[in-house]
Amino acid sequence: MGDEVMTGQPLLQVNGVETYYGNIRALAGIDVQVKKGEIVSLIGANGAGKSTLMMTICGSPQARTGSVVFEGRDITRMPTHEIARLRIAQSPEGRRIFPRMTVLENLQMGAGLDKLKYFAEDVEKIFTLFPRLKERHAQRGGTLSGGEQQMLSIGRALMARPKLLLLDEPSLGLAPLIVKGIFEAIRKLNEQEGLTVFLVEQNAFAALRLSHRAYVMVNGKVTMSGSGKELLANPEVRAAYLEGGRH
């Protein structure tokens, strides 16, 4: 896993996308494709525009030019809540869980009204994936450790039964052992359930090892792409992102 390039149909296509904050161009003509059943990662330095691309896919901010296409449907101008209904779920940078709600209540928020009939089944699946959350199911989200909050953020996104899971910096600020566990959970979801994952990550070594394919972003542009294995072996990538980055 992580080496071969998948040959499935494109689930997500980002074509020539430019995104602005006021007059500042954050994305400068981005082309990215994620096929069904793939794990695709986007690596790059802080401030490269990785999180902006994630947010643009979700419709906030919207792309000024270019298009975002999901399952053959142009979603570029669609409001965020309608994009979520298409079963694109995001675990955002900084986790953004509900701190006053319990673990179970946070998961319930992720499910939404139309998914409540699957609630017990899906919660059990999350608790199997992240046993720590089961132990703390009645605890308030704000009292969890950083790693537990990240597990909860991913779990909440999974409660939406997504066709595409967007993960924004899941390893940020976490101890290497916790990061290993979270990446192992992502691998398991992909291998066992065929979940399609688009991952933004500064921990390039962990991301490239996990991914079928990857893109490198510099200053709002994609500068390189290839299989995870190819980019791990690429001297430029190694020099810029991998030296001392093995976790």
C-alpha positions, 0 to 999 in steps of 0.5 A: 500500500502507498506505492501503487497508483490507483486507476479508479475514476476521478472523484475530485478534480481541481482545475486551474483554481485561483483563490484570493484573500482580497487582492492577495492571490493564495492559489495560483492555478492549481490542478489536483486530482483524487481518484476513488479509493486513493490516499493523496497527500499535499505537502509543502511548507507552512504558508504554501496554500495547502489549507486554502486549497482544502477550504476552497474545495469546501466552498469557503473561500470560493475559487475566483477562477477555475473549477472544483468538480466532485463526482462529475458535478461542478461544485465551485459556486456551491455553498459549504453546507450543500457541499457537505451534503454531497458527503465531503467531510473535513477534519480541519486544521486546529481540530475545532471540536465542540469543547463543552460537548462530550465525545459522544455529543461531538460525534452526534454533531458529525452525524447530522439528522439524516445519518442518526439511524446509523448512529449506534453502528457508526459510533461503535466503528469509531470506538473500534478505530480509536479505543481512547474515545470509547474510554472518554465517551462521557468526557467534554471535548475540551478536557481531552489531550491534543491527540484525543481531540484529533481522533475526535475531529477525525471521528466526527468527520467519519460520522458523516459517512463521507465519500471523500475525507479531507484531513488538514494537518492531522499530525500538527503538534502531536507526539510521534507515537500518537501521529503513528496511531492516527496515520495507521487508522487512516491506512486501515480505513482506506484498505478495509473500507476503500475510503478516499482521503485527501491529506494536507500534511507538514510531516512529509515523511509520514504523509508520503509513506501513507499515500498512493500519490502526492503533490508538492505545493510552493507559494500557491502552486503545485510544483511536483507530483508523483507516487508517494514512493517516487517523491520519497526518493526525490532528492529535491523533496528529500532536501526540502521536506524530509531531512530530520522529518522521520517520525 
